[in-house]
Amino acid sequence: MSTFVFFLIPIALAATAIILGIGIYSMAKGGAFARENGNKLMRLRVTAQAIAIAIIMLFLFLSGR
């Protein structure tokens, strides 16, 4: 089980980084996309980051046994 969770960690971190990158790029570029989706992307990033932290904590809990 901990091996499966271990492989989820890079996926969660990559998803967080991609969402962050899209958000920063859209804010820097400006325009209608940034106005419509800027807050949504940042909320999605916070959610993805929380999920990544939860997966890391789950891995640490499972590997400690």
PDB file of N, H, CA, C and O in Angstrom:
ATOM      1  N   MET A   1       0.820  -1.199   0.000  1.00  0.00           N
ATOM      2  CA  MET A   1       0.000   0.000   0.000  1.00  0.00           C
ATOM      3  C   MET A   1       0.859   1.257   0.000  1.00  0.00           C
ATOM      4  O   MET A   1       0.565   2.215  -0.715  1.00  0.00           O
ATOM      5  N   SER A   2       1.929   1.253   0.808  1.00  0.00           N
ATOM      6  H   SER A   2       2.168   0.474   1.389  1.00  0.00           H
ATOM      7  CA  SER A   2       2.769   2.438   0.859  1.00  0.00           C
ATOM      8  C   SER A   2       3.495   2.662  -0.468  1.00  0.00           C
ATOM      9  O   SER A   2       3.817   3.800  -0.809  1.00  0.00           O
ATOM     10  N   THR A   3       3.757   1.582  -1.221  1.00  0.00           N
ATOM     11  H   THR A   3       3.496   0.658  -0.943  1.00  0.00           H
ATOM     12  CA  THR A   3       4.377   1.736  -2.535  1.00  0.00           C
ATOM     13  C   THR A   3       3.439   2.456  -3.488  1.00  0.00           C
ATOM     14  O   THR A   3       3.870   3.315  -4.258  1.00  0.00           O
ATOM     15  N   PHE A   4       2.170   2.115  -3.443  1.00  0.00           N
ATOM     16  H   PHE A   4       1.819   1.417  -2.818  1.00  0.00           H
ATOM     17  CA  PHE A   4       1.186   2.785  -4.289  1.00  0.00           C
ATOM     18  C   PHE A   4       1.089   4.262  -3.937  1.00  0.00           C
ATOM     19  O   PHE A   4       1.042   5.112  -4.827  1.00  0.00           O
ATOM     20  N   VAL A   5       1.060   4.568  -2.660  1.00  0.00           N
ATOM     21  H   VAL A   5       1.098   3.878  -1.938  1.00  0.00           H
ATOM     22  CA  VAL A   5       0.989   5.955  -2.209  1.00  0.00           C
ATOM     23  C   VAL A   5       2.262   6.694  -2.599  1.00  0.00           C
ATOM     24  O   VAL A   5       2.215   7.874  -2.945  1.00  0.00           O
ATOM     25  N   PHE A   6       3.415   5.993  -2.543  1.00  0.00           N
ATOM     26  H   PHE A   6       3.453   5.035  -2.261  1.00  0.00           H
ATOM     27  CA  PHE A   6       4.691   6.599  -2.930  1.00  0.00           C
ATOM     28  C   PHE A   6       4.662   7.058  -4.380  1.00  0.00           C
ATOM     29  O   PHE A   6       5.244   8.093  -4.703  1.00  0.00           O
ATOM     30  N   PHE A   7       3.999   6.313  -5.263  1.00  0.00           N
ATOM     31  H   PHE A   7       3.527   5.471  -5.000  1.00  0.00           H
ATOM     32  CA  PHE A   7       3.912   6.697  -6.663  1.00  0.00           C
ATOM     33  C   PHE A   7       2.891   7.810  -6.898  1.00  0.00           C
ATOM     34  O   PHE A   7       2.935   8.479  -7.931  1.00  0.00           O
ATOM     35  N   LEU A   8       1.980   8.013  -5.959  1.00  0.00           N
ATOM     36  H   LEU A   8       1.944   7.470  -5.120  1.00  0.00           H
ATOM     37  CA  LEU A   8       1.026   9.108  -6.086  1.00  0.00           C
ATOM     38  C   LEU A   8       1.641  10.465  -5.750  1.00  0.00           C
ATOM     39  O   LEU A   8       1.158  11.498  -6.216  1.00  0.00           O
ATOM     40  N   ILE A   9       2.694  10.467  -4.951  1.00  0.00           N
ATOM     41  H   ILE A   9       3.085   9.629  -4.572  1.00  0.00           H
ATOM     42  CA  ILE A   9       3.299  11.724  -4.516  1.00  0.00           C
ATOM     43  C   ILE A   9       3.799  12.567  -5.694  1.00  0.00           C
ATOM     44  O   ILE A   9       3.448  13.744  -5.767  1.00  0.00           O
ATOM     45  N   PRO A  10       4.603  12.026  -6.623  1.00  0.00           N
ATOM     46  CA  PRO A  10       5.050  12.864  -7.741  1.00  0.00           C
ATOM     47  C   PRO A  10       3.902  13.342  -8.635  1.00  0.00           C
ATOM     48  O   PRO A  10       3.964  14.431  -9.206  1.00  0.00           O
ATOM     49  N   ILE A  11       2.871  12.530  -8.747  1.00  0.00           N
ATOM     50  H   ILE A  11       2.821  11.646  -8.283  1.00  0.00           H
ATOM     51  CA  ILE A  11       1.718  12.927  -9.561  1.00  0.00           C
ATOM     52  C   ILE A  11       1.023  14.125  -8.921  1.00  0.00           C
ATOM     53  O   ILE A  11       0.668  15.081  -9.611  1.00  0.00           O
ATOM     54  N   ALA A  12       0.829  14.074  -7.611  1.00  0.00           N
ATOM     55  H   ALA A  12       1.117  13.297  -7.051  1.00  0.00           H
ATOM     56  CA  ALA A  12       0.184  15.180  -6.908  1.00  0.00           C
ATOM     57  C   ALA A  12       1.045  16.432  -6.954  1.00  0.00           C
ATOM     58  O   ALA A  12       0.524  17.535  -7.126  1.00  0.00           O
ATOM     59  N   LEU A  13       2.352  16.277  -6.804  1.00  0.00           N
ATOM     60  H   LEU A  13       2.775  15.381  -6.664  1.00  0.00           H
ATOM     61  CA  LEU A  13       3.245  17.435  -6.860  1.00  0.00           C
ATOM     62  C   LEU A  13       3.283  18.042  -8.264  1.00  0.00           C
ATOM     63  O   LEU A  13       3.321  19.263  -8.418  1.00  0.00           O
ATOM     64  N   ALA A  14       3.273  17.189  -9.275  1.00  0.00           N
ATOM     65  H   ALA A  14       3.243  16.197  -9.150  1.00  0.00           H
ATOM     66  CA  ALA A  14       3.272  17.684 -10.649  1.00  0.00           C
ATOM     67  C   ALA A  14       1.967  18.411 -10.969  1.00  0.00           C
ATOM     68  O   ALA A  14       1.975  19.448 -11.633  1.00  0.00           O
ATOM     69  N   ALA A  15       0.856  17.871 -10.498  1.00  0.00           N
ATOM     70  H   ALA A  15       0.849  17.029  -9.958  1.00  0.00           H
ATOM     71  CA  ALA A  15      -0.425  18.533 -10.730  1.00  0.00           C
ATOM     72  C   ALA A  15      -0.451  19.910 -10.077  1.00  0.00           C
ATOM     73  O   ALA A  15      -0.948  20.871 -10.664  1.00  0.00           O
ATOM     74  N   THR A  16       0.084  20.002  -8.862  1.00  0.00           N
ATOM     75  H   THR A  16       0.487  19.221  -8.386  1.00  0.00           H
ATOM     76  CA  THR A  16       0.141  21.285  -8.171  1.00  0.00           C
ATOM     77  C   THR A  16       1.016  22.265  -8.937  1.00  0.00           C
ATOM     78  O   THR A  16       0.642  23.425  -9.108  1.00  0.00           O
ATOM     79  N   ALA A  17       2.175  21.812  -9.400  1.00  0.00           N
ATOM     80  H   ALA A  17       2.479  20.870  -9.261  1.00  0.00           H
ATOM     81  CA  ALA A  17       3.086  22.690 -10.135  1.00  0.00           C
ATOM     82  C   ALA A  17       2.493  23.143 -11.465  1.00  0.00           C
ATOM     83  O   ALA A  17       2.675  24.292 -11.867  1.00  0.00           O
ATOM     84  N   ILE A  18       1.791  22.253 -12.142  1.00  0.00           N
ATOM     85  H   ILE A  18       1.644  21.320 -11.815  1.00  0.00           H
ATOM     86  CA  ILE A  18       1.177  22.611 -13.426  1.00  0.00           C
ATOM     87  C   ILE A  18       0.080  23.651 -13.222  1.00  0.00           C
ATOM     88  O   ILE A  18       0.003  24.634 -13.959  1.00  0.00           O
ATOM     89  N   ILE A  19      -0.760  23.433 -12.228  1.00  0.00           N
ATOM     90  H   ILE A  19      -0.698  22.634 -11.629  1.00  0.00           H
ATOM     91  CA  ILE A  19      -1.834  24.392 -11.949  1.00  0.00           C
ATOM     92  C   ILE A  19      -1.250  25.744 -11.557  1.00  0.00           C
ATOM     93  O   ILE A  19      -1.744  26.786 -11.988  1.00  0.00           O
ATOM     94  N   LEU A  20      -0.196  25.727 -10.739  1.00  0.00           N
ATOM     95  H   LEU A  20       0.206  24.880 -10.389  1.00  0.00           H
ATOM     96  CA  LEU A  20       0.463  26.965 -10.351  1.00  0.00           C
ATOM     97  C   LEU A  20       1.049  27.669 -11.566  1.00  0.00           C
ATOM     98  O   LEU A  20       0.909  28.884 -11.709  1.00  0.00           O
ATOM     99  N   GLY A  21       1.699  26.918 -12.433  1.00  0.00           N
ATOM    100  H   GLY A  21       1.813  25.931 -12.317  1.00  0.00           H
ATOM    101  CA  GLY A  21       2.280  27.499 -13.647  1.00  0.00           C
ATOM    102  C   GLY A  21       1.242  28.128 -14.553  1.00  0.00           C
ATOM    103  O   GLY A  21       1.455  29.221 -15.078  1.00  0.00           O
ATOM    104  N   ILE A  22       0.121  27.450 -14.742  1.00  0.00           N
ATOM    105  H   ILE A  22      -0.052  26.563 -14.315  1.00  0.00           H
ATOM    106  CA  ILE A  22      -0.951  27.998 -15.576  1.00  0.00           C
ATOM    107  C   ILE A  22      -1.506  29.267 -14.951  1.00  0.00           C
ATOM    108  O   ILE A  22      -1.785  30.239 -15.653  1.00  0.00           O
ATOM    109  N   GLY A  23      -1.669  29.261 -13.627  1.00  0.00           N
ATOM    110  H   GLY A  23      -1.443  28.472 -13.057  1.00  0.00           H
ATOM    111  CA  GLY A  23      -2.189  30.435 -12.939  1.00  0.00           C
ATOM    112  C   GLY A  23      -1.258  31.625 -13.035  1.00  0.00           C
ATOM    113  O   GLY A  23      -1.703  32.743 -13.295  1.00  0.00           O
ATOM    114  N   ILE A  24       0.029  31.400 -12.828  1.00  0.00           N
ATOM    115  H   ILE A  24       0.391  30.492 -12.617  1.00  0.00           H
ATOM    116  CA  ILE A  24       1.001  32.491 -12.919  1.00  0.00           C
ATOM    117  C   ILE A  24       1.080  33.019 -14.344  1.00  0.00           C
ATOM    118  O   ILE A  24       1.135  34.230 -14.558  1.00  0.00           O
ATOM    119  N   TYR A  25       1.085  32.122 -15.311  1.00  0.00           N
ATOM    120  H   TYR A  25       1.040  31.138 -15.137  1.00  0.00           H
ATOM    121  CA  TYR A  25       1.140  32.544 -16.711  1.00  0.00           C
ATOM    122  C   TYR A  25      -0.085  33.365 -17.096  1.00  0.00           C
ATOM    123  O   TYR A  25       0.036  34.383 -17.778  1.00  0.00           O
ATOM    124  N   SER A  26      -1.254  32.930 -16.665  1.00  0.00           N
ATOM    125  H   SER A  26      -1.353  32.103 -16.112  1.00  0.00           H
ATOM    126  CA  SER A  26      -2.463  33.661 -17.022  1.00  0.00           C
ATOM    127  C   SER A  26      -2.501  35.020 -16.337  1.00  0.00           C
ATOM    128  O   SER A  26      -2.970  35.991 -16.932  1.00  0.00           O
ATOM    129  N   MET A  27      -2.018  35.113 -15.097  1.00  0.00           N
ATOM    130  H   MET A  27      -1.637  34.325 -14.614  1.00  0.00           H
ATOM    131  CA  MET A  27      -1.981  36.410 -14.407  1.00  0.00           C
ATOM    132  C   MET A  27      -0.982  37.351 -15.071  1.00  0.00           C
ATOM    133  O   MET A  27      -1.242  38.549 -15.183  1.00  0.00           O
ATOM    134  N   ALA A  28       0.160  36.820 -15.513  1.00  0.00           N
ATOM    135  H   ALA A  28       0.371  35.847 -15.422  1.00  0.00           H
ATOM    136  CA  ALA A  28       1.169  37.650 -16.163  1.00  0.00           C
ATOM    137  C   ALA A  28       0.692  38.132 -17.527  1.00  0.00           C
ATOM    138  O   ALA A  28       0.954  39.267 -17.923  1.00  0.00           O
ATOM    139  N   LYS A  29      -0.009  37.257 -18.238  1.00  0.00           N
ATOM    140  H   LYS A  29      -0.221  36.335 -17.916  1.00  0.00           H
ATOM    141  CA  LYS A  29      -0.486  37.609 -19.565  1.00  0.00           C
ATOM    142  C   LYS A  29      -1.682  38.547 -19.497  1.00  0.00           C
ATOM    143  O   LYS A  29      -1.839  39.425 -20.345  1.00  0.00           O
ATOM    144  N   GLY A  30      -2.518  38.361 -18.496  1.00  0.00           N
ATOM    145  H   GLY A  30      -2.391  37.647 -17.807  1.00  0.00           H
ATOM    146  CA  GLY A  30      -3.707  39.201 -18.355  1.00  0.00           C
ATOM    147  C   GLY A  30      -4.788  38.773 -19.333  1.00  0.00           C
ATOM    148  O   GLY A  30      -4.750  37.670 -19.878  1.00  0.00           O
ATOM    149  N   GLY A  31      -5.730  39.641 -19.543  1.00  0.00           N
ATOM    150  H   GLY A  31      -5.761  40.537 -19.101  1.00  0.00           H
ATOM    151  CA  GLY A  31      -6.789  39.356 -20.493  1.00  0.00           C
ATOM    152  C   GLY A  31      -8.015  38.733 -19.860  1.00  0.00           C
ATOM    153  O   GLY A  31      -8.142  38.650 -18.639  1.00  0.00           O
ATOM    154  N   ALA A  32      -8.916  38.296 -20.731  1.00  0.00           N
ATOM    155  H   ALA A  32      -8.813  38.364 -21.724  1.00  0.00           H
ATOM    156  CA  ALA A  32     -10.200  37.772 -20.284  1.00  0.00           C
ATOM    157  C   ALA A  32     -10.038  36.446 -19.537  1.00  0.00           C
ATOM    158  O   ALA A  32     -10.747  36.190 -18.564  1.00  0.00           O
ATOM    159  N   PHE A  33      -9.116  35.614 -19.987  1.00  0.00           N
ATOM    160  H   PHE A  33      -8.540  35.822 -20.778  1.00  0.00           H
ATOM    161  CA  PHE A  33      -8.926  34.322 -19.317  1.00  0.00           C
ATOM    162  C   PHE A  33      -8.496  34.524 -17.869  1.00  0.00           C
ATOM    163  O   PHE A  33      -8.990  33.842 -16.971  1.00  0.00           O
ATOM    164  N   ALA A  34      -7.584  35.453 -17.642  1.00  0.00           N
ATOM    165  H   ALA A  34      -7.182  36.007 -18.372  1.00  0.00           H
ATOM    166  CA  ALA A  34      -7.101  35.717 -16.281  1.00  0.00           C
ATOM    167  C   ALA A  34      -8.214  36.277 -15.402  1.00  0.00           C
ATOM    168  O   ALA A  34      -8.336  35.908 -14.234  1.00  0.00           O
ATOM    169  N   ARG A  35      -9.013  37.155 -15.959  1.00  0.00           N
ATOM    170  H   ARG A  35      -8.915  37.455 -16.908  1.00  0.00           H
ATOM    171  CA  ARG A  35     -10.114  37.726 -15.174  1.00  0.00           C
ATOM    172  C   ARG A  35     -11.146  36.681 -14.802  1.00  0.00           C
ATOM    173  O   ARG A  35     -11.676  36.690 -13.690  1.00  0.00           O
ATOM    174  N   GLU A  36     -11.431  35.785 -15.724  1.00  0.00           N
ATOM    175  H   GLU A  36     -11.000  35.777 -16.627  1.00  0.00           H
ATOM    176  CA  GLU A  36     -12.479  34.785 -15.494  1.00  0.00           C
ATOM    177  C   GLU A  36     -11.996  33.605 -14.648  1.00  0.00           C
ATOM    178  O   GLU A  36     -12.772  33.040 -13.878  1.00  0.00           O
ATOM    179  N   ASN A  37     -10.734  33.232 -14.783  1.00  0.00           N
ATOM    180  H   ASN A  37     -10.103  33.691 -15.409  1.00  0.00           H
ATOM    181  CA  ASN A  37     -10.275  31.983 -14.184  1.00  0.00           C
ATOM    182  C   ASN A  37      -9.158  32.128 -13.163  1.00  0.00           C
ATOM    183  O   ASN A  37      -8.708  31.119 -12.620  1.00  0.00           O
ATOM    184  N   GLY A  38      -8.697  33.326 -12.880  1.00  0.00           N
ATOM    185  H   GLY A  38      -9.063  34.146 -13.321  1.00  0.00           H
ATOM    186  CA  GLY A  38      -7.575  33.510 -11.959  1.00  0.00           C
ATOM    187  C   GLY A  38      -7.859  32.967 -10.577  1.00  0.00           C
ATOM    188  O   GLY A  38      -7.063  32.196 -10.041  1.00  0.00           O
ATOM    189  N   ASN A  39      -8.974  33.353  -9.992  1.00  0.00           N
ATOM    190  H   ASN A  39      -9.620  33.980 -10.428  1.00  0.00           H
ATOM    191  CA  ASN A  39      -9.308  32.886  -8.648  1.00  0.00           C
ATOM    192  C   ASN A  39      -9.608  31.389  -8.631  1.00  0.00           C
ATOM    193  O   ASN A  39      -9.265  30.695  -7.674  1.00  0.00           O
ATOM    194  N   LYS A  40     -10.248  30.892  -9.690  1.00  0.00           N
ATOM    195  H   LYS A  40     -10.526  31.455 -10.467  1.00  0.00           H
ATOM    196  CA  LYS A  40     -10.543  29.462  -9.757  1.00  0.00           C
ATOM    197  C   LYS A  40      -9.258  28.636  -9.788  1.00  0.00           C
ATOM    198  O   LYS A  40      -9.159  27.597  -9.136  1.00  0.00           O
ATOM    199  N   LEU A  41      -8.273  29.117 -10.560  1.00  0.00           N
ATOM    200  H   LEU A  41      -8.354  29.961 -11.090  1.00  0.00           H
ATOM    201  CA  LEU A  41      -7.011  28.389 -10.648  1.00  0.00           C
ATOM    202  C   LEU A  41      -6.263  28.398  -9.318  1.00  0.00           C
ATOM    203  O   LEU A  41      -5.667  27.392  -8.934  1.00  0.00           O
ATOM    204  N   MET A  42      -6.290  29.504  -8.629  1.00  0.00           N
ATOM    205  H   MET A  42      -6.775  30.321  -8.941  1.00  0.00           H
ATOM    206  CA  MET A  42      -5.588  29.562  -7.351  1.00  0.00           C
ATOM    207  C   MET A  42      -6.284  28.707  -6.288  1.00  0.00           C
ATOM    208  O   MET A  42      -5.619  28.098  -5.450  1.00  0.00           O
ATOM    209  N   ARG A  43      -7.604  28.661  -6.319  1.00  0.00           N
ATOM    210  H   ARG A  43      -8.144  29.156  -7.000  1.00  0.00           H
ATOM    211  CA  ARG A  43      -8.322  27.769  -5.394  1.00  0.00           C
ATOM    212  C   ARG A  43      -8.045  26.313  -5.731  1.00  0.00           C
ATOM    213  O   ARG A  43      -7.890  25.481  -4.837  1.00  0.00           O
ATOM    214  N   LEU A  44      -7.982  26.007  -7.015  1.00  0.00           N
ATOM    215  H   LEU A  44      -8.108  26.683  -7.742  1.00  0.00           H
ATOM    216  CA  LEU A  44      -7.663  24.651  -7.452  1.00  0.00           C
ATOM    217  C   LEU A  44      -6.245  24.283  -7.030  1.00  0.00           C
ATOM    218  O   LEU A  44      -5.994  23.145  -6.633  1.00  0.00           O
ATOM    219  N   ARG A  45      -5.313  25.236  -7.112  1.00  0.00           N
ATOM    220  H   ARG A  45      -5.516  26.160  -7.434  1.00  0.00           H
ATOM    221  CA  ARG A  45      -3.943  24.986  -6.675  1.00  0.00           C
ATOM    222  C   ARG A  45      -3.883  24.689  -5.186  1.00  0.00           C
ATOM    223  O   ARG A  45      -3.184  23.767  -4.764  1.00  0.00           O
ATOM    224  N   VAL A  46      -4.609  25.460  -4.388  1.00  0.00           N
ATOM    225  H   VAL A  46      -5.177  26.208  -4.731  1.00  0.00           H
ATOM    226  CA  VAL A  46      -4.625  25.218  -2.944  1.00  0.00           C
ATOM    227  C   VAL A  46      -5.209  23.841  -2.643  1.00  0.00           C
ATOM    228  O   VAL A  46      -4.712  23.138  -1.764  1.00  0.00           O
ATOM    229  N   THR A  47      -6.241  23.456  -3.353  1.00  0.00           N
ATOM    230  H   THR A  47      -6.645  24.027  -4.067  1.00  0.00           H
ATOM    231  CA  THR A  47      -6.837  22.133  -3.168  1.00  0.00           C
ATOM    232  C   THR A  47      -5.852  21.027  -3.551  1.00  0.00           C
ATOM    233  O   THR A  47      -5.697  20.046  -2.824  1.00  0.00           O
ATOM    234  N   ALA A  48      -5.191  21.193  -4.692  1.00  0.00           N
ATOM    235  H   ALA A  48      -5.317  21.990  -5.282  1.00  0.00           H
ATOM    236  CA  ALA A  48      -4.208  20.194  -5.126  1.00  0.00           C
ATOM    237  C   ALA A  48      -3.043  20.116  -4.147  1.00  0.00           C
ATOM    238  O   ALA A  48      -2.512  19.036  -3.888  1.00  0.00           O
ATOM    239  N   GLN A  49      -2.652  21.260  -3.609  1.00  0.00           N
ATOM    240  H   GLN A  49      -3.084  22.137  -3.820  1.00  0.00           H
ATOM    241  CA  GLN A  49      -1.564  21.278  -2.638  1.00  0.00           C
ATOM    242  C   GLN A  49      -1.973  20.563  -1.351  1.00  0.00           C
ATOM    243  O   GLN A  49      -1.174  19.833  -0.765  1.00  0.00           O
ATOM    244  N   ALA A  50      -3.199  20.770  -0.916  1.00  0.00           N
ATOM    245  H   ALA A  50      -3.848  21.364  -1.392  1.00  0.00           H
ATOM    246  CA  ALA A  50      -3.691  20.083   0.289  1.00  0.00           C
ATOM    247  C   ALA A  50      -3.747  18.577   0.066  1.00  0.00           C
ATOM    248  O   ALA A  50      -3.409  17.800   0.960  1.00  0.00           O
ATOM    249  N   ILE A  51      -4.169  18.167  -1.118  1.00  0.00           N
ATOM    250  H   ILE A  51      -4.443  18.798  -1.844  1.00  0.00           H
ATOM    251  CA  ILE A  51      -4.211  16.739  -1.432  1.00  0.00           C
ATOM    252  C   ILE A  51      -2.799  16.160  -1.446  1.00  0.00           C
ATOM    253  O   ILE A  51      -2.575  15.060  -0.941  1.00  0.00           O
ATOM    254  N   ALA A  52      -1.843  16.896  -2.024  1.00  0.00           N
ATOM    255  H   ALA A  52      -2.024  17.790  -2.434  1.00  0.00           H
ATOM    256  CA  ALA A  52      -0.458  16.432  -2.054  1.00  0.00           C
ATOM    257  C   ALA A  52       0.098  16.279  -0.638  1.00  0.00           C
ATOM    258  O   ALA A  52       0.781  15.297  -0.345  1.00  0.00           O
ATOM    259  N   ILE A  53      -0.184  17.229   0.229  1.00  0.00           N
ATOM    260  H   ILE A  53      -0.738  18.026  -0.009  1.00  0.00           H
ATOM    261  CA  ILE A  53       0.283  17.137   1.613  1.00  0.00           C
ATOM    262  C   ILE A  53      -0.371  15.956   2.319  1.00  0.00           C
ATOM    263  O   ILE A  53       0.286  15.249   3.084  1.00  0.00           O
ATOM    264  N   ALA A  54      -1.647  15.739   2.071  1.00  0.00           N
ATOM    265  H   ALA A  54      -2.181  16.312   1.449  1.00  0.00           H
ATOM    266  CA  ALA A  54      -2.342  14.605   2.684  1.00  0.00           C
ATOM    267  C   ALA A  54      -1.747  13.277   2.212  1.00  0.00           C
ATOM    268  O   ALA A  54      -1.604  12.346   3.005  1.00  0.00           O
ATOM    269  N   ILE A  55      -1.403  13.185   0.938  1.00  0.00           N
ATOM    270  H   ILE A  55      -1.518  13.941   0.293  1.00  0.00           H
ATOM    271  CA  ILE A  55      -0.797  11.953   0.411  1.00  0.00           C
ATOM    272  C   ILE A  55       0.574  11.734   1.041  1.00  0.00           C
ATOM    273  O   ILE A  55       0.916  10.609   1.403  1.00  0.00           O
ATOM    274  N   ILE A  56       1.362  12.802   1.175  1.00  0.00           N
ATOM    275  H   ILE A  56       1.084  13.716   0.881  1.00  0.00           H
ATOM    276  CA  ILE A  56       2.674  12.683   1.812  1.00  0.00           C
ATOM    277  C   ILE A  56       2.529  12.236   3.263  1.00  0.00           C
ATOM    278  O   ILE A  56       3.271  11.370   3.728  1.00  0.00           O
ATOM    279  N   MET A  57       1.580  12.823   3.970  1.00  0.00           N
ATOM    280  H   MET A  57       0.978  13.526   3.592  1.00  0.00           H
ATOM    281  CA  MET A  57       1.364  12.434   5.365  1.00  0.00           C
ATOM    282  C   MET A  57       0.896  10.977   5.461  1.00  0.00           C
ATOM    283  O   MET A  57       1.305  10.253   6.369  1.00  0.00           O
ATOM    284  N   LEU A  58       0.042  10.551   4.528  1.00  0.00           N
ATOM    285  H   LEU A  58      -0.290  11.139   3.791  1.00  0.00           H
ATOM    286  CA  LEU A  58      -0.402   9.153   4.509  1.00  0.00           C
ATOM    287  C   LEU A  58       0.777   8.218   4.267  1.00  0.00           C
ATOM    288  O   LEU A  58       0.884   7.172   4.907  1.00  0.00           O
ATOM    289  N   PHE A  59       1.661   8.590   3.345  1.00  0.00           N
ATOM    290  H   PHE A  59       1.574   9.439   2.825  1.00  0.00           H
ATOM    291  CA  PHE A  59       2.835   7.767   3.084  1.00  0.00           C
ATOM    292  C   PHE A  59       3.716   7.661   4.319  1.00  0.00           C
ATOM    293  O   PHE A  59       4.186   6.576   4.663  1.00  0.00           O
ATOM    294  N   LEU A  60       3.940   8.798   4.991  1.00  0.00           N
ATOM    295  H   LEU A  60       3.558   9.679   4.712  1.00  0.00           H
ATOM    296  CA  LEU A  60       4.757   8.769   6.205  1.00  0.00           C
ATOM    297  C   LEU A  60       4.117   7.914   7.293  1.00  0.00           C
ATOM    298  O   LEU A  60       4.809   7.198   8.017  1.00  0.00           O
ATOM    299  N   PHE A  61       2.806   7.991   7.401  1.00  0.00           N
ATOM    300  H   PHE A  61       2.244   8.572   6.813  1.00  0.00           H
ATOM    301  CA  PHE A  61       2.092   7.174   8.399  1.00  0.00           C
ATOM    302  C   PHE A  61       2.224   5.688   8.074  1.00  0.00           C
ATOM    303  O   PHE A  61       2.491   4.873   8.958  1.00  0.00           O
ATOM    304  N   LEU A  62       2.036   5.340   6.798  1.00  0.00           N
ATOM    305  H   LEU A  62       1.820   6.001   6.080  1.00  0.00           H
ATOM    306  CA  LEU A  62       2.100   3.925   6.406  1.00  0.00           C
ATOM    307  C   LEU A  62       3.518   3.374   6.466  1.00  0.00           C
ATOM    308  O   LEU A  62       3.707   2.206   6.805  1.00  0.00           O
ATOM    309  N   SER A  63       4.510   4.185   6.146  1.00  0.00           N
ATOM    310  H   SER A  63       4.356   5.134   5.871  1.00  0.00           H
ATOM    311  CA  SER A  63       5.873   3.682   6.176  1.00  0.00           C
ATOM    312  C   SER A  63       6.427   3.611   7.593  1.00  0.00           C
ATOM    313  O   SER A  63       7.440   2.953   7.827  1.00  0.00           O
ATOM    314  N   GLY A  64       5.784   4.272   8.528  1.00  0.00           N
ATOM    315  H   GLY A  64       4.961   4.806   8.338  1.00  0.00           H
ATOM    316  CA  GLY A  64       6.220   4.222   9.914  1.00  0.00           C
ATOM    317  C   GLY A  64       5.841   2.940  10.627  1.00  0.00           C
ATOM    318  O   GLY A  64       6.378   2.645  11.695  1.00  0.00           O
ATOM    319  N   ARG A  65       4.939   2.187  10.065  1.00  0.00           N
ATOM    320  H   ARG A  65       4.503   2.427   9.197  1.00  0.00           H
ATOM    321  CA  ARG A  65       4.481   0.940  10.704  1.00  0.00           C
ATOM    322  C   ARG A  65       5.458  -0.172  10.489  1.00  0.00           C
ATOM    323  O   ARG A  65       5.234  -1.289  10.956  1.00  0.00           O
TER     324      ARG A  65
END
